[in-house]
Amino acid sequence: MDLAAFQAQMRALYGARDEQRGPARTFAWFAEECGELSRAIFRGTHDDRVTEFSDVLAWLASLADLTGVDLADAAQRYAEGCPRCRRSPCGCARG
């Protein structure tokens, strides 16, 4: 599933609820899911990580939709390489 299709699926599944909840509360849920992902990365199983990555992606798509951002368009920023140096892999100085 590509990003545009995924974002459309999240809109179809949860768009009405997300609109009622609004961006601030949706962002709070997104942040909570990021915390759950952190726990899965460091203490969970592979299946836990898959679940939490999918939840974070779902909430990110919902939040993007609520704020009028097309995730596929946003991803294009990285299509040609690093947005700063335009190289792949990135050649920016670390630090």
C-alpha positions in Angstrom: 0.0 0.0 0.0 1.4 3.4 -0.9 1.3 6.5 1.3 -1.6 8.1 -0.6 -3.7 4.9 -0.4 -2.9 4.5 3.3 -3.8 8.1 4.1 -7.1 7.7 2.2 -7.8 4.4 4.2 -7.2 6.2 7.5 -9.5 9.0 6.4 -12.2 6.5 5.4 -11.8 4.6 8.7 -11.4 7.4 11.2 -11.8 10.8 9.4 -15.1 11.7 11.1 -13.7 10.8 14.6 -10.5 12.6 13.9 -12.4 15.8 12.9 -14.4 15.7 16.1 -11.3 15.1 18.2 -9.3 17.9 16.4 -5.6 18.3 15.8 -4.5 18.9 19.4 -6.0 15.8 20.8 -5.0 13.7 17.8 -1.4 14.9 18.2 -1.6 13.8 21.9 -2.7 10.3 20.7 0.1 10.3 18.1 2.7 11.2 20.8 1.3 8.4 23.1 1.7 5.9 20.2 5.3 7.1 19.8 5.9 6.2 23.4 4.5 2.8 22.8 6.7 2.4 19.8 9.7 3.3 21.9 8.9 0.6 24.4 8.4 -2.0 21.6 11.8 -1.1 20.0 13.7 -1.5 23.3 11.7 -4.1 25.1 9.3 -5.7 22.7 9.2 -8.5 20.2 9.3 -8.1 16.4 5.5 -8.4 16.3 5.2 -5.7 19.0 7.4 -3.4 16.8 5.3 -4.1 13.7 2.1 -3.3 15.6 3.4 -0.1 17.0 5.0 1.1 13.8 1.6 0.6 12.1 -0.2 2.5 14.9 2.3 5.4 14.7 1.9 5.5 10.9 -1.9 5.5 11.2 -1.9 8.3 13.7 0.6 10.3 11.6 -1.7 9.8 8.5 -4.7 11.0 10.5 -2.9 14.0 11.8 -1.6 14.9 8.4 -5.1 14.6 7.0 -6.5 16.8 9.7 -3.9 19.5 9.0 -4.2 19.4 5.2 -0.9 17.7 4.5 -0.6 15.0 1.8 1.9 12.5 3.1 2.9 11.4 -0.4 3.7 15.1 -1.2 5.6 15.4 2.1 7.7 12.3 1.3 8.7 13.8 -2.0 11.0 16.1 0.0 13.4 13.1 0.3 12.8 11.6 -3.2 16.1 13.0 -4.6 18.2 12.4 -1.6 19.0 14.4 1.5 16.9 17.6 1.4 20.0 19.7 2.5 22.9 18.3 0.4 20.8 16.5 -2.2 23.1 13.4 -1.9 22.3 9.8 -1.2 23.6 8.7 1.1 23.6 12.0 2.9 26.9 13.8 2.8 26.1 16.5 5.4 28.6 17.0 8.2 27.5 15.3 11.3 27.0 17.3 14.5 
